[in-house]
Amino acid sequence: MLTQLTAIDWRPFIPIFIIYGLLLVSALQDIIRHRAERRHFWLWLSVIVLITTFGPVLYFLFGRRQNA
Protein backbone atom coordinates (compact mmCIF):
# COMPACT_ATOMS: atom_id res chain seq x y z
CA MET A 1 0.00 0.00 0.00
CA LEU A 2 2.74 2.46 0.93
CA THR A 3 4.66 1.70 -2.24
CA GLN A 4 1.58 2.57 -4.29
CA LEU A 5 1.33 5.97 -2.58
CA THR A 6 5.00 6.75 -3.08
CA ALA A 7 4.70 5.86 -6.76
CA ILE A 8 2.15 8.64 -7.33
CA ASP A 9 3.44 11.96 -8.66
CA TRP A 10 1.91 14.41 -6.16
CA ARG A 11 3.15 17.58 -7.87
CA PRO A 12 -0.02 18.17 -9.94
CA PHE A 13 -2.09 18.07 -6.74
CA ILE A 14 -0.07 20.69 -4.85
CA PRO A 15 -2.15 23.67 -6.12
CA ILE A 16 -5.35 21.88 -5.06
CA PHE A 17 -3.94 21.26 -1.57
CA ILE A 18 -2.84 24.89 -1.28
CA ILE A 19 -6.22 26.24 -2.40
CA TYR A 20 -8.02 23.91 0.01
CA GLY A 21 -5.74 24.95 2.87
CA LEU A 22 -6.32 28.64 2.19
CA LEU A 23 -10.07 28.11 1.98
CA LEU A 24 -10.10 26.16 5.24
CA VAL A 25 -8.01 28.75 7.09
CA SER A 26 -10.08 31.66 5.79
CA ALA A 27 -13.35 29.95 6.79
CA LEU A 28 -12.03 29.23 10.27
CA GLN A 29 -10.75 32.79 10.66
CA ASP A 30 -14.08 34.24 9.57
CA ILE A 31 -16.22 32.11 11.84
CA ILE A 32 -13.97 32.71 14.85
CA ARG A 33 -13.70 36.44 14.17
CA HIS A 34 -17.49 36.80 13.91
CA ARG A 35 -18.29 34.26 16.59
CA ALA A 36 -20.73 36.48 18.50
CA GLU A 37 -22.71 37.28 15.36
CA ARG A 38 -23.11 33.71 14.14
CA ARG A 39 -26.06 31.61 15.05
CA HIS A 40 -25.18 27.93 15.31
CA PHE A 41 -21.47 28.64 15.77
CA TRP A 42 -20.60 25.10 16.88
CA LEU A 43 -22.59 23.56 14.06
CA TRP A 44 -20.80 25.58 11.39
CA LEU A 45 -17.43 25.01 13.03
CA SER A 46 -17.99 21.26 12.93
CA VAL A 47 -19.19 21.43 9.31
CA ILE A 48 -16.04 23.32 8.31
CA VAL A 49 -13.72 20.91 10.08
CA LEU A 50 -15.47 17.55 9.61
CA ILE A 51 -16.80 17.83 6.07
CA THR A 52 -13.33 18.47 4.76
CA THR A 53 -13.90 18.92 1.06
CA PHE A 54 -17.13 20.89 1.01
CA GLY A 55 -17.40 22.23 4.58
CA PRO A 56 -15.69 25.60 3.99
CA VAL A 57 -17.58 26.06 0.72
CA LEU A 58 -20.91 25.35 2.43
CA TYR A 59 -20.04 27.83 5.17
CA PHE A 60 -19.24 30.61 2.70
CA LEU A 61 -22.37 29.90 0.66
CA PHE A 62 -24.90 29.50 3.48
CA GLY A 63 -23.45 30.10 6.96
CA ARG A 64 -21.81 33.43 6.40
CA ARG A 65 -25.05 35.08 5.28
CA GLN A 66 -26.73 34.48 8.62
CA ASN A 67 -27.59 37.52 10.66
CA ALA A 68 -27.40 37.46 14.44
Order of alpha helices (4+ residues) and beta strands (2+ residues): alpha-alpha-alpha-alpha
